[in-house]
Amino acid sequence: MTRRHRTRLPLDKPRWCQALRGGGAEDGDPRHASYVAVPAPLLAPVALVRTALVVAAAVAAGWLVGWLIGVAIKKAAREPYRSLLMPTYRACRRLTILILVLAALYFTLQYTGLPNDWLPHGRNALRLVLVLAFAWLVAKALRVTEAGALLQLPPHSKDPSIRRTRNEIRLLRKLAGAIVAVLAIGWVLTTFDTLRAFGISLLTSAAVLGVVVGLAARNTLGNVLAGLQVVVAHAMQEDDVVVVNDEWGRVEEVNLTHVVVRMWDERRLTVPTTFFTERAFQNLTRHDARVISEVTLHLDFTAELNELRSEALRLLEANPLWERDNKWQLQMVDITPQTVAVKLRAWAADSPSAWNLACEMREALTTYVRDQHPQWFPRTRGEYHP
């Protein structure tokens, strides 16, 4: 008695379909047919349509919310903040809409037709892009806000308070950008399982403070802390005239780690900020941009100072570099066995003007003494006894 073998159809696997293959398929005899499993598409047509609808709804919702935010900002923006809010909104509008769309996709991802084992990976990817986009948005908003705030101030003002404000705005923007970068890096690390613990610890305030204090001994962060100390103490700001290594120059840039000084001969001297916290330096324009110009002449004892004062006043009044609202002085400040030292002091608007004024007055007074009173030049005297 023979035993028949019956082929069973794999009906319990809905994601697979069966196809007949072999000679028995032509005559329709299932006893001589064999079956091959063919994989079906990853997303069924219904799931694909549902996913497309969810994505479209998320994009529409994000765009609508971004448009409503823009309308609210335009309605609420009033002077004097309108000139600051509107440029920031125009610069960050597209990036804001992108973040809103990503956020809508993140919260509606479970309603798509994606397989369940794909959802965690999709959420992690969206979270990573969201964090990076938000950090980019904050950094961009900080830059636009900084530019708008600086536009409200005179670009080349000699007022120390205005220059101090410009310096503080720049450094605060850089500090805020550094904090945003650290927080973004910590948040990104939380999306990876192996680095999640480190990312969470980096986000806590104690960990951030510990990192700052722990690295403070290093040169880079030490310069950063020194830069903050310079700003808080108002030791100097941009356009201040300082004396560094016995040479004077004008502060061109004040950064968190270094200061760029434009020297009198147009050289650029880059100095670490720790230099200004650990060593003494001269700030000639901390409270006032005006600088005293000084000229010293060595003359003979027979020189008439009153006549020299009259000529000095005439030369000063003819020179546009002299600040006429301030007093000037010509005094005998020293005496030697052969000469007397006469010093002229006059105010100039700033350090370059003071330098040029001193050079021009020195040349003019020397020419006057040479042409009008050559006997005033230093002479060596002696006595002859036959």
Protein Blocks (a to p, Z undefined) as FASTA:
>chain_A
ZZdddddddfklmkbccddedjklmnopaklcccddddddfbdfklmmmmmmmmmmmmmm
mmmmmmmmmmmmmmmpccfklmmmmmmmmmmmmmmmmmmmmmmmmmmmmmmcbdfklmmm
mmmmmmmmmmmmmmmmmmmmmmmmmmmmmmmpcfkbcbfklmmmmmmmmmmmmmmmmmmm
mmmmmmmmmmpmklmmmmmmmmpmklmmmmmmmmmmpmklmmmmmmmmmmmnomacehia
cdeehiacddfbdcfkbccdddfkopacdddfklmmmpccddfklmbmbdcddddddddf
klcfklmmmmmmmmmmmpmkbcfkbccddddfbdcfkbccdddddddfblmlmmmmmmmm
mmmmmmmmmmmmmmlpccddddddZZ
